[in-house]
Structures are given as C-alpha cells and as structure tokens.
Amino acid sequence: MLSWALIFFVLAIVAGIFGFGGIASASAGIAQILFVIFLALFIGSLIMRLIRG
C-alpha cells in the first residue's frame, strides 16, 4: 500500500513538472488517500499485536 502511495506521489511530481496540473492534483489526492489508509491499517495492526501480545 505504501509503495502505491509513493508511486502516485512521484507521478504527481513528474506531472507537475511537465505542467499537467489536473493529473498532478489527482495523483496527489490518490497518494494522500492511500497513505492515510496505510497508516490506519498499520496502527490497527500494532494495536492488535499489543492486545494479543
């Protein structure tokens, strides 16, 4: 999940450099959503590991 977020982040940077503002904005939004999902799953797995312990 984190790798996909990084891929979309790099895509947003490259699109921004070449002047494709719409694609850069969409890619940055997707990367942000994927990163938030990754953090939620990561924190959830840490809590479950502590509970099972």
CHARMM internal coordinates of N, CA and C (Angstrom, degrees):
IC EDIT
DIST 1 N 1 CA 1.4493
DIST 1 CA 1 C 1.5340
ANGL 1 N 1 CA 1 C 109.52
DIST 1 C 2 N 1.3137
ANGL 1 CA 1 C 2 N 115.36
DIHE 1 N 1 CA 1 C 2 N -42.51
DIST 2 N 2 CA 1.4580
ANGL 1 C 2 N 2 CA 118.61
DIHE 1 CA 1 C 2 N 2 CA -179.88
DIST 2 CA 2 C 1.5261
ANGL 2 N 2 CA 2 C 111.02
DIHE 1 C 2 N 2 CA 2 C -66.37
DIST 2 C 3 N 1.3256
ANGL 2 CA 2 C 3 N 116.35
DIHE 2 N 2 CA 2 C 3 N -34.65
DIST 3 N 3 CA 1.4694
ANGL 2 C 3 N 3 CA 118.96
DIHE 2 CA 2 C 3 N 3 CA 179.57
DIST 3 CA 3 C 1.5274
ANGL 3 N 3 CA 3 C 110.81
DIHE 2 C 3 N 3 CA 3 C -65.77
DIST 3 C 4 N 1.3477
ANGL 3 CA 3 C 4 N 117.13
DIHE 3 N 3 CA 3 C 4 N -38.20
DIST 4 N 4 CA 1.4614
ANGL 3 C 4 N 4 CA 119.64
DIHE 3 CA 3 C 4 N 4 CA 177.47
DIST 4 CA 4 C 1.5312
ANGL 4 N 4 CA 4 C 110.72
DIHE 3 C 4 N 4 CA 4 C -65.24
DIST 4 C 5 N 1.3230
ANGL 4 CA 4 C 5 N 116.61
DIHE 4 N 4 CA 4 C 5 N -39.13
DIST 5 N 5 CA 1.4616
ANGL 4 C 5 N 5 CA 120.02
DIHE 4 CA 4 C 5 N 5 CA 177.84
DIST 5 CA 5 C 1.5226
ANGL 5 N 5 CA 5 C 110.71
DIHE 4 C 5 N 5 CA 5 C -62.11
DIST 5 C 6 N 1.3308
ANGL 5 CA 5 C 6 N 116.94
DIHE 5 N 5 CA 5 C 6 N -41.89
DIST 6 N 6 CA 1.4632
ANGL 5 C 6 N 6 CA 120.33
DIHE 5 CA 5 C 6 N 6 CA 178.15
DIST 6 CA 6 C 1.5218
ANGL 6 N 6 CA 6 C 111.86
DIHE 5 C 6 N 6 CA 6 C -66.18
DIST 6 C 7 N 1.3259
ANGL 6 CA 6 C 7 N 117.19
DIHE 6 N 6 CA 6 C 7 N -37.53
DIST 7 N 7 CA 1.4719
ANGL 6 C 7 N 7 CA 120.97
DIHE 6 CA 6 C 7 N 7 CA 178.32
DIST 7 CA 7 C 1.5288
ANGL 7 N 7 CA 7 C 110.05
DIHE 6 C 7 N 7 CA 7 C -62.90
DIST 7 C 8 N 1.3392
ANGL 7 CA 7 C 8 N 116.71
DIHE 7 N 7 CA 7 C 8 N -46.19
DIST 8 N 8 CA 1.4617
ANGL 7 C 8 N 8 CA 119.12
DIHE 7 CA 7 C 8 N 8 CA 179.30
DIST 8 CA 8 C 1.5249
ANGL 8 N 8 CA 8 C 111.66
DIHE 7 C 8 N 8 CA 8 C -67.16
DIST 8 C 9 N 1.3386
ANGL 8 CA 8 C 9 N 117.30
DIHE 8 N 8 CA 8 C 9 N -32.85
DIST 9 N 9 CA 1.4624
ANGL 8 C 9 N 9 CA 120.59
DIHE 8 CA 8 C 9 N 9 CA 177.01
DIST 9 CA 9 C 1.5306
ANGL 9 N 9 CA 9 C 111.00
DIHE 8 C 9 N 9 CA 9 C -64.88
DIST 9 C 10 N 1.3232
ANGL 9 CA 9 C 10 N 116.14
DIHE 9 N 9 CA 9 C 10 N -44.65
DIST 10 N 10 CA 1.4717
ANGL 9 C 10 N 10 CA 120.12
DIHE 9 CA 9 C 10 N 10 CA 178.06
DIST 10 CA 10 C 1.5240
ANGL 10 N 10 CA 10 C 110.28
DIHE 9 C 10 N 10 CA 10 C -65.06
DIST 10 C 11 N 1.3339
ANGL 10 CA 10 C 11 N 116.78
DIHE 10 N 10 CA 10 C 11 N -40.01
DIST 11 N 11 CA 1.4580
ANGL 10 C 11 N 11 CA 120.57
DIHE 10 CA 10 C 11 N 11 CA 176.76
DIST 11 CA 11 C 1.5300
ANGL 11 N 11 CA 11 C 111.26
DIHE 10 C 11 N 11 CA 11 C -60.69
DIST 11 C 12 N 1.3278
ANGL 11 CA 11 C 12 N 116.63
DIHE 11 N 11 CA 11 C 12 N -39.83
DIST 12 N 12 CA 1.4642
ANGL 11 C 12 N 12 CA 120.66
DIHE 11 CA 11 C 12 N 12 CA 178.35
DIST 12 CA 12 C 1.5210
ANGL 12 N 12 CA 12 C 110.92
DIHE 11 C 12 N 12 CA 12 C -65.00
DIST 12 C 13 N 1.3229
ANGL 12 CA 12 C 13 N 117.35
DIHE 12 N 12 CA 12 C 13 N -40.77
DIST 13 N 13 CA 1.4711
ANGL 12 C 13 N 13 CA 120.46
DIHE 12 CA 12 C 13 N 13 CA 179.01
DIST 13 CA 13 C 1.5195
ANGL 13 N 13 CA 13 C 110.79
DIHE 12 C 13 N 13 CA 13 C -65.06
DIST 13 C 14 N 1.3303
ANGL 13 CA 13 C 14 N 117.11
DIHE 13 N 13 CA 13 C 14 N -45.71
DIST 14 N 14 CA 1.4659
ANGL 13 C 14 N 14 CA 120.95
DIHE 13 CA 13 C 14 N 14 CA -179.35
DIST 14 CA 14 C 1.5336
ANGL 14 N 14 CA 14 C 110.10
DIHE 13 C 14 N 14 CA 14 C -64.48
DIST 14 C 15 N 1.3226
ANGL 14 CA 14 C 15 N 117.03
DIHE 14 N 14 CA 14 C 15 N -43.13
DIST 15 N 15 CA 1.4666
ANGL 14 C 15 N 15 CA 119.67
DIHE 14 CA 14 C 15 N 15 CA 179.19
DIST 15 CA 15 C 1.5297
ANGL 15 N 15 CA 15 C 110.70
DIHE 14 C 15 N 15 CA 15 C -64.72
DIST 15 C 16 N 1.3284
ANGL 15 CA 15 C 16 N 116.93
DIHE 15 N 15 CA 15 C 16 N -37.54
DIST 16 N 16 CA 1.4578
ANGL 15 C 16 N 16 CA 120.22
DIHE 15 CA 15 C 16 N 16 CA 177.70
DIST 16 CA 16 C 1.5155
ANGL 16 N 16 CA 16 C 112.43
DIHE 15 C 16 N 16 CA 16 C -65.58
DIST 16 C 17 N 1.3242
ANGL 16 CA 16 C 17 N 116.87
DIHE 16 N 16 CA 16 C 17 N -37.99
DIST 17 N 17 CA 1.4685
ANGL 16 C 17 N 17 CA 121.00
DIHE 16 CA 16 C 17 N 17 CA 178.95
DIST 17 CA 17 C 1.5253
ANGL 17 N 17 CA 17 C 110.36
DIHE 16 C 17 N 17 CA 17 C -64.10
DIST 17 C 18 N 1.3357
ANGL 17 CA 17 C 18 N 116.60
DIHE 17 N 17 CA 17 C 18 N -39.83
DIST 18 N 18 CA 1.4538
ANGL 17 C 18 N 18 CA 120.19
DIHE 17 CA 17 C 18 N 18 CA -178.19
DIST 18 CA 18 C 1.5219
ANGL 18 N 18 CA 18 C 113.46
DIHE 17 C 18 N 18 CA 18 C -86.42
DIST 18 C 19 N 1.3125
ANGL 18 CA 18 C 19 N 118.15
DIHE 18 N 18 CA 18 C 19 N 2.21
DIST 19 N 19 CA 1.4575
ANGL 18 C 19 N 19 CA 121.45
DIHE 18 CA 18 C 19 N 19 CA 172.44
DIST 19 CA 19 C 1.5183
ANGL 19 N 19 CA 19 C 115.53
DIHE 18 C 19 N 19 CA 19 C 90.97
DIST 19 C 20 N 1.2954
ANGL 19 CA 19 C 20 N 118.15
DIHE 19 N 19 CA 19 C 20 N 12.80
DIST 20 N 20 CA 1.4578
ANGL 19 C 20 N 20 CA 120.66
DIHE 19 CA 19 C 20 N 20 CA 177.86
DIST 20 CA 20 C 1.5292
ANGL 20 N 20 CA 20 C 108.70
DIHE 19 C 20 N 20 CA 20 C -92.27
DIST 20 C 21 N 1.3136
ANGL 20 CA 20 C 21 N 115.93
DIHE 20 N 20 CA 20 C 21 N 83.67
DIST 21 N 21 CA 1.4587
ANGL 20 C 21 N 21 CA 121.71
DIHE 20 CA 20 C 21 N 21 CA -173.90
DIST 21 CA 21 C 1.5098
ANGL 21 N 21 CA 21 C 113.69
DIHE 20 C 21 N 21 CA 21 C -65.41
DIST 21 C 22 N 1.3247
ANGL 21 CA 21 C 22 N 117.90
DIHE 21 N 21 CA 21 C 22 N -39.86
DIST 22 N 22 CA 1.4561
ANGL 21 C 22 N 22 CA 120.94
DIHE 21 CA 21 C 22 N 22 CA -179.05
DIST 22 CA 22 C 1.5141
ANGL 22 N 22 CA 22 C 112.37
DIHE 21 C 22 N 22 CA 22 C -66.20
DIST 22 C 23 N 1.3273
ANGL 22 CA 22 C 23 N 115.89
DIHE 22 N 22 CA 22 C 23 N -44.23
DIST 23 N 23 CA 1.4632
ANGL 22 C 23 N 23 CA 120.37
DIHE 22 CA 22 C 23 N 23 CA 178.96
DIST 23 CA 23 C 1.5253
ANGL 23 N 23 CA 23 C 110.15
DIHE 22 C 23 N 23 CA 23 C -67.20
DIST 23 C 24 N 1.3266
ANGL 23 CA 23 C 24 N 116.66
DIHE 23 N 23 CA 23 C 24 N -39.42
DIST 24 N 24 CA 1.4651
ANGL 23 C 24 N 24 CA 120.28
DIHE 23 CA 23 C 24 N 24 CA 178.93
DIST 24 CA 24 C 1.5201
ANGL 24 N 24 CA 24 C 110.67
DIHE 23 C 24 N 24 CA 24 C -63.71
DIST 24 C 25 N 1.3136
ANGL 24 CA 24 C 25 N 116.65
DIHE 24 N 24 CA 24 C 25 N -42.05
DIST 25 N 25 CA 1.4618
ANGL 24 C 25 N 25 CA 120.93
DIHE 24 CA 24 C 25 N 25 CA 179.52
DIST 25 CA 25 C 1.5227
ANGL 25 N 25 CA 25 C 111.54
DIHE 24 C 25 N 25 CA 25 C -64.80
DIST 25 C 26 N 1.3208
ANGL 25 CA 25 C 26 N 116.46
DIHE 25 N 25 CA 25 C 26 N -44.73
DIST 26 N 26 CA 1.4652
ANGL 25 C 26 N 26 CA 120.48
DIHE 25 CA 25 C 26 N 26 CA 179.51
DIST 26 CA 26 C 1.5237
ANGL 26 N 26 CA 26 C 111.08
DIHE 25 C 26 N 26 CA 26 C -64.68
DIST 26 C 27 N 1.3093
ANGL 26 CA 26 C 27 N 117.41
DIHE 26 N 26 CA 26 C 27 N -43.04
DIST 27 N 27 CA 1.4593
ANGL 26 C 27 N 27 CA 120.87
DIHE 26 CA 26 C 27 N 27 CA 179.87
DIST 27 CA 27 C 1.5193
ANGL 27 N 27 CA 27 C 111.62
DIHE 26 C 27 N 27 CA 27 C -65.41
DIST 27 C 28 N 1.3078
ANGL 27 CA 27 C 28 N 116.63
DIHE 27 N 27 CA 27 C 28 N -39.58
DIST 28 N 28 CA 1.4648
ANGL 27 C 28 N 28 CA 119.93
DIHE 27 CA 27 C 28 N 28 CA 177.91
DIST 28 CA 28 C 1.5250
ANGL 28 N 28 CA 28 C 110.48
DIHE 27 C 28 N 28 CA 28 C -65.50
DIST 28 C 29 N 1.3127
ANGL 28 CA 28 C 29 N 117.58
DIHE 28 N 28 CA 28 C 29 N -38.76
DIST 29 N 29 CA 1.4616
ANGL 28 C 29 N 29 CA 121.07
DIHE 28 CA 28 C 29 N 29 CA 177.40
DIST 29 CA 29 C 1.5110
ANGL 29 N 29 CA 29 C 112.18
DIHE 28 C 29 N 29 CA 29 C -64.14
DIST 29 C 30 N 1.3278
ANGL 29 CA 29 C 30 N 116.65
DIHE 29 N 29 CA 29 C 30 N -43.40
DIST 30 N 30 CA 1.4686
ANGL 29 C 30 N 30 CA 121.16
DIHE 29 CA 29 C 30 N 30 CA 178.39
DIST 30 CA 30 C 1.5280
ANGL 30 N 30 CA 30 C 109.95
DIHE 29 C 30 N 30 CA 30 C -64.34
DIST 30 C 31 N 1.3288
ANGL 30 CA 30 C 31 N 116.81
DIHE 30 N 30 CA 30 C 31 N -42.80
DIST 31 N 31 CA 1.4637
ANGL 30 C 31 N 31 CA 120.48
DIHE 30 CA 30 C 31 N 31 CA 179.42
DIST 31 CA 31 C 1.5256
ANGL 31 N 31 CA 31 C 110.70
DIHE 30 C 31 N 31 CA 31 C -61.98
DIST 31 C 32 N 1.3128
ANGL 31 CA 31 C 32 N 116.73
DIHE 31 N 31 CA 31 C 32 N -39.63
DIST 32 N 32 CA 1.4540
ANGL 31 C 32 N 32 CA 120.86
DIHE 31 CA 31 C 32 N 32 CA 179.95
DIST 32 CA 32 C 1.5327
ANGL 32 N 32 CA 32 C 111.03
DIHE 31 C 32 N 32 CA 32 C -66.03
DIST 32 C 33 N 1.3161
ANGL 32 CA 32 C 33 N 117.47
DIHE 32 N 32 CA 32 C 33 N -42.84
DIST 33 N 33 CA 1.4628
ANGL 32 C 33 N 33 CA 121.15
DIHE 32 CA 32 C 33 N 33 CA 178.69
DIST 33 CA 33 C 1.5232
ANGL 33 N 33 CA 33 C 110.68
DIHE 32 C 33 N 33 CA 33 C -64.29
DIST 33 C 34 N 1.3317
ANGL 33 CA 33 C 34 N 117.69
DIHE 33 N 33 CA 33 C 34 N -44.60
DIST 34 N 34 CA 1.4560
ANGL 33 C 34 N 34 CA 120.73
DIHE 33 CA 33 C 34 N 34 CA 179.31
DIST 34 CA 34 C 1.5261
ANGL 34 N 34 CA 34 C 111.61
DIHE 33 C 34 N 34 CA 34 C -63.14
DIST 34 C 35 N 1.3261
ANGL 34 CA 34 C 35 N 116.76
DIHE 34 N 34 CA 34 C 35 N -37.13
DIST 35 N 35 CA 1.4626
ANGL 34 C 35 N 35 CA 120.00
DIHE 34 CA 34 C 35 N 35 CA 179.31
DIST 35 CA 35 C 1.5239
ANGL 35 N 35 CA 35 C 111.03
DIHE 34 C 35 N 35 CA 35 C -67.11
DIST 35 C 36 N 1.3264
ANGL 35 CA 35 C 36 N 117.50
DIHE 35 N 35 CA 35 C 36 N -39.93
DIST 36 N 36 CA 1.4588
ANGL 35 C 36 N 36 CA 120.91
DIHE 35 CA 35 C 36 N 36 CA 178.22
DIST 36 CA 36 C 1.5305
ANGL 36 N 36 CA 36 C 110.27
DIHE 35 C 36 N 36 CA 36 C -65.31
DIST 36 C 37 N 1.3344
ANGL 36 CA 36 C 37 N 117.31
DIHE 36 N 36 CA 36 C 37 N -41.26
DIST 37 N 37 CA 1.4634
ANGL 36 C 37 N 37 CA 120.70
DIHE 36 CA 36 C 37 N 37 CA 177.04
DIST 37 CA 37 C 1.5283
ANGL 37 N 37 CA 37 C 109.86
DIHE 36 C 37 N 37 CA 37 C -62.89
DIST 37 C 38 N 1.3301
ANGL 37 CA 37 C 38 N 116.82
DIHE 37 N 37 CA 37 C 38 N -42.35
DIST 38 N 38 CA 1.4625
ANGL 37 C 38 N 38 CA 120.24
DIHE 37 CA 37 C 38 N 38 CA 177.74
DIST 38 CA 38 C 1.5157
ANGL 38 N 38 CA 38 C 111.04
DIHE 37 C 38 N 38 CA 38 C -59.83
DIST 38 C 39 N 1.3389
ANGL 38 CA 38 C 39 N 117.70
DIHE 38 N 38 CA 38 C 39 N -46.04
DIST 39 N 39 CA 1.4576
ANGL 38 C 39 N 39 CA 120.13
DIHE 38 CA 38 C 39 N 39 CA 179.74
DIST 39 CA 39 C 1.5190
ANGL 39 N 39 CA 39 C 112.12
DIHE 38 C 39 N 39 CA 39 C -62.34
DIST 39 C 40 N 1.3283
ANGL 39 CA 39 C 40 N 117.04
DIHE 39 N 39 CA 39 C 40 N -41.34
DIST 40 N 40 CA 1.4640
ANGL 39 C 40 N 40 CA 120.38
DIHE 39 CA 39 C 40 N 40 CA 179.81
DIST 40 CA 40 C 1.5286
ANGL 40 N 40 CA 40 C 110.58
DIHE 39 C 40 N 40 CA 40 C -63.13
DIST 40 C 41 N 1.3231
ANGL 40 CA 40 C 41 N 117.26
DIHE 40 N 40 CA 40 C 41 N -44.86
DIST 41 N 41 CA 1.4625
ANGL 40 C 41 N 41 CA 120.44
DIHE 40 CA 40 C 41 N 41 CA 179.21
DIST 41 CA 41 C 1.5255
ANGL 41 N 41 CA 41 C 111.79
DIHE 40 C 41 N 41 CA 41 C -66.81
DIST 41 C 42 N 1.3140
ANGL 41 CA 41 C 42 N 116.67
DIHE 41 N 41 CA 41 C 42 N -37.58
DIST 42 N 42 CA 1.4603
ANGL 41 C 42 N 42 CA 120.86
DIHE 41 CA 41 C 42 N 42 CA 179.68
DIST 42 CA 42 C 1.5268
ANGL 42 N 42 CA 42 C 111.09
DIHE 41 C 42 N 42 CA 42 C -65.87
DIST 42 C 43 N 1.3186
ANGL 42 CA 42 C 43 N 116.72
DIHE 42 N 42 CA 42 C 43 N -46.80
DIST 43 N 43 CA 1.4624
ANGL 42 C 43 N 43 CA 120.55
DIHE 42 CA 42 C 43 N 43 CA 178.85
DIST 43 CA 43 C 1.5244
ANGL 43 N 43 CA 43 C 110.35
DIHE 42 C 43 N 43 CA 43 C -65.34
DIST 43 C 44 N 1.3268
ANGL 43 CA 43 C 44 N 116.89
DIHE 43 N 43 CA 43 C 44 N -40.06
DIST 44 N 44 CA 1.4528
ANGL 43 C 44 N 44 CA 120.51
DIHE 43 CA 43 C 44 N 44 CA 176.90
DIST 44 CA 44 C 1.5193
ANGL 44 N 44 CA 44 C 112.01
DIHE 43 C 44 N 44 CA 44 C -60.92
DIST 44 C 45 N 1.3235
ANGL 44 CA 44 C 45 N 117.73
DIHE 44 N 44 CA 44 C 45 N -41.75
DIST 45 N 45 CA 1.4530
ANGL 44 C 45 N 45 CA 120.28
DIHE 44 CA 44 C 45 N 45 CA 179.45
DIST 45 CA 45 C 1.5272
ANGL 45 N 45 CA 45 C 111.31
DIHE 44 C 45 N 45 CA 45 C -69.40
DIST 45 C 46 N 1.3312
ANGL 45 CA 45 C 46 N 118.10
DIHE 45 N 45 CA 45 C 46 N -34.52
DIST 46 N 46 CA 1.4592
ANGL 45 C 46 N 46 CA 120.43
DIHE 45 CA 45 C 46 N 46 CA 175.91
DIST 46 CA 46 C 1.5237
ANGL 46 N 46 CA 46 C 111.12
DIHE 45 C 46 N 46 CA 46 C -64.98
DIST 46 C 47 N 1.3078
ANGL 46 CA 46 C 47 N 117.14
DIHE 46 N 46 CA 46 C 47 N -42.66
DIST 47 N 47 CA 1.4623
ANGL 46 C 47 N 47 CA 120.69
DIHE 46 CA 46 C 47 N 47 CA 179.27
DIST 47 CA 47 C 1.5211
ANGL 47 N 47 CA 47 C 110.27
DIHE 46 C 47 N 47 CA 47 C -65.27
DIST 47 C 48 N 1.3195
ANGL 47 CA 47 C 48 N 117.60
DIHE 47 N 47 CA 47 C 48 N -42.71
DIST 48 N 48 CA 1.4647
ANGL 47 C 48 N 48 CA 120.24
DIHE 47 CA 47 C 48 N 48 CA 178.83
DIST 48 CA 48 C 1.5321
ANGL 48 N 48 CA 48 C 111.18
DIHE 47 C 48 N 48 CA 48 C -64.01
DIST 48 C 49 N 1.3082
ANGL 48 CA 48 C 49 N 116.39
DIHE 48 N 48 CA 48 C 49 N -36.54
DIST 49 N 49 CA 1.4707
ANGL 48 C 49 N 49 CA 119.59
DIHE 48 CA 48 C 49 N 49 CA 178.65
DIST 49 CA 49 C 1.5218
ANGL 49 N 49 CA 49 C 110.75
DIHE 48 C 49 N 49 CA 49 C -67.60
DIST 49 C 50 N 1.3357
ANGL 49 CA 49 C 50 N 117.70
DIHE 49 N 49 CA 49 C 50 N -38.55
DIST 50 N 50 CA 1.4499
ANGL 49 C 50 N 50 CA 120.35
DIHE 49 CA 49 C 50 N 50 CA 177.95
DIST 50 CA 50 C 1.5208
ANGL 50 N 50 CA 50 C 111.99
DIHE 49 C 50 N 50 CA 50 C -67.89
DIST 50 C 51 N 1.3280
ANGL 50 CA 50 C 51 N 116.51
DIHE 50 N 50 CA 50 C 51 N -36.40
DIST 51 N 51 CA 1.4589
ANGL 50 C 51 N 51 CA 120.32
DIHE 50 CA 50 C 51 N 51 CA 179.54
DIST 51 CA 51 C 1.5280
ANGL 51 N 51 CA 51 C 110.63
DIHE 50 C 51 N 51 CA 51 C -67.92
DIST 51 C 52 N 1.3239
ANGL 51 CA 51 C 52 N 117.05
DIHE 51 N 51 CA 51 C 52 N -43.72
DIST 52 N 52 CA 1.4595
ANGL 51 C 52 N 52 CA 120.91
DIHE 51 CA 51 C 52 N 52 CA -178.54
DIST 52 CA 52 C 1.5180
ANGL 52 N 52 CA 52 C 111.79
DIHE 51 C 52 N 52 CA 52 C -73.75
DIST 52 C 53 N 1.3056
ANGL 52 CA 52 C 53 N 115.85
DIHE 52 N 52 CA 52 C 53 N -29.32
DIST 53 N 53 CA 1.3563
ANGL 52 C 53 N 53 CA 127.10
DIHE 52 CA 52 C 53 N 53 CA 178.08
DIST 53 CA 53 C 1.3520
ANGL 53 N 53 CA 53 C 142.81
DIHE 52 C 53 N 53 CA 53 C 18.66
END
COOR INIT
IC SEED 1 N 1 CA 1 C
IC BUILD
